[in-house]
C-alpha cells in the first residue's frame, strides 16, 4: 500500500481519472470479445448446423488421443447453405504445430487464357480467366509428430465472416478410415476439386522401393496424383499440388515409383487432387467469360478412385534381369566365334587340298587348261536377276574362238561400245559386269565416305542429344513433374538418377549387335585383302566388287540407333521422338542403297547425295512433329512432295541415271508418249524394272493418300512407315527375282 500511495502521490489529480477510464475501456472490449466468440466442446462425427455473421464467431474445440504406433486422419467438412453470400466464411483450424485455413465458398481458378488462346476470339474483345465456386469444402488435417507413445491433442476450428447478414453453414469433423495405406491392399475413395484426399504410407521392413498405383473407371474429370514427404502443410489443392514432391496427371491410371532413400522418415503422403478443368488430360475446354468477376458452374466433378501400394522388384531380380539381357546378346558373339572357327577349319582344309592339286597340275603342265576351265564357267548375272552361262558376248572369246583362223583386224570394232554409259546402261539385257566397270580402288574410296560421313553425323547429333536428355532428367528430378516424360510408369524401374533404367537397358541389343556386325565386316575385309594380296583368283575375278564402306555405315547406324533410342527413353515425350527415329531412317536408306549397290555397283548414289536426302527426311520429320498435327496445308504440301519424289526416283531407276532434268524434259516426255503410245503400242523395254517401279508407286501413292486423308498425329512414325515399306518392297522384289529365276 505504501508503494501504491507513493505512486499515487506523484500523479496529478486529473491523471487518476484518465487511467480509470482506460482500464474501464479495456475491460469493456474484453467483455465484447467474449460476447462475440462462443466456444463449443464439439464431438467427432457430429454435424453442427449454425449461423455466423460479423457480430459473432464460433469456435469448436476438439480433443482426441494420438498414438505413435497408429496414425488416424482427421477431416473437416464444411457446407455453405446460404445462397450467394456477399462475403465468404473463413474457416481456421488451429493445431498444436500447424494452422489450416480456407474460405467457403472456395474459389478455384482455371488455366490462364493466354496459355490456351493464341488469338482472342474477337479482335479487341478481351477474355478472362475462368473461376469456379465450390460451396462444399473438405480438407484433411496434417498430423503433427507425437513424442510419447500416446497423448491427448486439442485443436480448434474457428468459423467467422465479415458479412453483416447471417450465413448458415454445416460443420462436421470426423476420423478418416484407412488413413494409413497397407501394402497390396486396395482402398477406394471419392474426391472433388474442393475435397481432395490424401493418405499415409509407411515403408515396411525389407522393402526399399514401392509402386503407388491409382486407378479409376472413368476418364474425366482429370486428376493429379502426388507423392509428398511427411511435413506440414500438405499441398492438396489444384493450385498448389505442384509445389513440392512428385506429381503426375492422370485420367484412368497413374503409377509413381517411390524409393525409401528419398524419404528420411520412411513414410510419405499419397495425395489425389481432382483438377478444375480437363485441358491437362486432353479434354474439352469451356468458353471463356467476358466479364472479369463472372463465376463458372463447376458441374459434377466427383471421381471415384482406387489406390494400392505394391512392392517393386528387389535388387536380386534387377541384377538377374540385367545379366540375362547381357547373356542373350553375348550368346550371338559366342555363336559367331563358333561359326568362324568352323569355317576357318573348313577353309584351311580346302586350302591344303587346293595346294596339293595345284602342285600336281603344275607338275603335269595343265595350268593353262585349268585357267581356261575356271574362266569358262563364270556366271553372268543380268540386271533383272536371271542367270546364264557366260558366253562369248559376256565373258570374252572362248578357247576355240581364240584358236580360229579369223583375224581380229577383219572386224570393224567400236571402242565406245564398252565404255559409253549411254550404250552400256541402255542395253535390254544387262550383266552385273556391265555395271561394274569402274576402278575398284576408286569405288572403294567412294563407298568408304559413307562410313566417315555417318561417323561425323553421329558425333555432332549425339552429343547435343545426350546433353538435352540429361537436362530433361534433371528437371524431372528437381521439379517432380513426371508429366514431362511419357514413361510406362507401371513398369518403370529406376536406377540412380535415371527414372526408367529398364527402358534404356532394352536398347542394349542395338549397340551390341551393331558392334558385332562391324566386327564381322572387319573380318571379311581383312580376309578379302589377304586374298587380293596373294592374287587369289576367286577374289580377283569372281563375284561383284566388294566394297565395305556401306556395311560399316550400316553397323554404325545400328549402334547409333541404340544410343539415341536409349537417350530418347531417358525422358520420352512428343517433342524428342525424332531422337528415336532419325537413325531408323538412316538404316532404312542405307539398306536400300546396299541392295541397289549389289546389282549396280557403278551407278549408286554418292554419300553426299544420300545423306543430303536423309537429312531432308529428318527435316520433314521435325516439321511434321511441330506443325503437322491437324494442319491440312502441311499435309497437302508433304503429299505433293512425296509423290513428286517418287516419280523422280522411279525415272532415275528406270533409265539407270541416263536422263536429264532440264527445261526440255516435258517436250521429251510428250514425244515418248506420242511415239510409243499413240503412233504405235509398244511395251516398256525393261519389264522387270517397270513392274518394281509400278508396285513402288502404288504403295507410295497409297501412303500419300492415307496421310492426306487421315492426317495421323504421329508424323514421325508415319514417315518411318514409308521408309520401311519401301525397303521391304525392294527386298521382296530382290528375293523373288533370285528365287524365281534360279540365281544362286
Secondary structure, DSSP 8 states (H G I E B T S, - for coil): -HHHHHHHHHS-HHHHHHHHHHHHHHHHHHHHHHHHEEEEE--TT-EEEEEEBTTBEEEEEEEEEEESS---EEEEEEEE-SSS-SS-EEEEEE-SS-EEEEEESEEEE---HHHH-SS-SBTTB--B--EEEESEEEEE------SSSEEEEEEEEEEEE--SS-EEEEEEEEEETT-EE-BT--EEEEEBTTB-EEEEEE--TT--EEEEEEEES---S-EEEEEEES-SS---STTTTTSSSEEEEESSEEEEEEEGGG-TTSEEEEEEEE-S-SGGGT------BSSTT--B------EEEEEEEEE---HHHHHHHHHHHHHHHHHHHHHHHHHHHHHHHHHHHHHHHHHHHHHHHHHTT-HHHHHHHHHHT-EEEBTTS-EEE--HHHH---HHHHTSS--GGGS---GGGGT-HHHHTT-SS-BGGGG--S-HHHHHHHHHHHHHHHHHHHHHHHHHHHHHHHHHHHHHHHH-BTTSS---GGG---BTTBS-HHHHHTTHHHHHHHHHHHHHHHHHHHHHHHHHHTT-HHHHHSSS----HHHHHHHHHHHHHHHHHHHHHHS--STTTHHHHHHHHHHHHHHHHHHHHHH-TTS---HHHHHHHHHHHHHHHHHHHHH-TT-HHHHHHHHHHHHHHHHHHHHHHHTTT----STTHHHHHHHHHIIIIIIS----S-HHHHHHHHHHHHHHHHHHHHHHHH--S-HHHHHHHHHHHHHHHHHHHHHHHHHHTT--
